[in-house]
């Protein structure tokens, strides 16, 4: 509870590079860097590990370790114990038990798991990750993080790769399996909270996020989860506060890119740009940069971003969204309508996607389509009423009675949520 550790993905960029501890520390926004090297001869492994204070560039401690190389996971435990002792950290018995419950049993299964988390956040990357994780689970069906990661990749593929409702159901099953193996698995609780936010189980999403805070009050994931569900519920200032907290605890996490959507709703574009940079070059970030440029009236710049995204990922949800946006930016109304209807026909599971469809219909002046998609968004759990009132994309149809009727539904859900969680 007293420390925050950057994920392994944060340091992967340093592989095969010579980077000194102060430089890495400033980049990662940490106080200490643990570094080391190893040699293997016959069945003996010799490690040298050292802990460096990045502010003073002073070595806090250094220790050689020599062990028989029989079990990679046993070796990890030895190193972890040395680090804990070196930092003089005291773990509670509950924390020790949680650590022990996440130890894989099969080295090859763990290798497949590590490969899966290295793949990019694209439809192709998700498919490869699912393949690796399926192999991992076949070899070791007791490692909870593998099921959590499988759920995450299936959820992404279901939403962004147009895998559909079946993939979302499989994602939930994977999360529940992970939590059946380890009820305190933070990534499992985090991922399930996000899925429930997107699929009309808002109160359950909040409770899962609060459960993470009970396990670890210093968890960036918990604050991100709360920021996520508060955005869907229209509690934008509260969402911003939680995202700011998450980013202060884990400033380089690419999954925290979604904070940009809250910042954008609040009109804080500079903060939004910084959030999208967490996953720079991904379809999500490129697409949202294009939308922000469009909102600011920078149509030529917006079209450049749209073309960049379509070159990366022309198909899937992003492809359909940006095809429609580009057509609108170029004044091609019929083309924009075709792409919007095609996206609607995929019947996405994420409530915020339905709001995106409503925005496109709003820009195109299609009152019936906008009201239909907006109602679906609200019923699935996206009732960001304050933003709906001012969103320029809905401006062309804002005064229509059908739109006002549906907007009243969002207001009612928003007020109910606010009373449930923010009124004493």
Secondary structure, 3 states (H helix, E strand, C coil): CCCCCCCHHHHHHHCCCCCCHHHHHHHHCCCEEEEEEEEEECCEEEEEEEEEECCCCEEEEEEEEEEECCCHHHHHHHHHHHHHHHHCCCCCHHHHHHHHCCCCCCHHHHHHHHHHHHCCCCHHHHHHHHHHHHHHHHHCCCCHHHHHHHHHHHHHHHHCCCCCHHHHHHHHHHHHHHHHHCCCCHHHHHHHHHHHHHCCCHHHHHHHHHHHHHHCCCCHHHHHHHHHHHHHHCCHHHHHHHHHHHHHHCCCCHHHHHHHHHHHHCCCHHHHHHHHHHHCCCHHHHHHHHHHHHHCCCHHHHHHHHHHHHHHCCCHHHHHHHHHHHHHHCCCHHHHHHHHHHHHHCCCCCHHHHHHHHHHHHHCCCHHHHHHHHHHHHHCCCCCHHHHHHCHHHHHHCCCHHHHHHHHHHHHHHHHHHHHHHCC
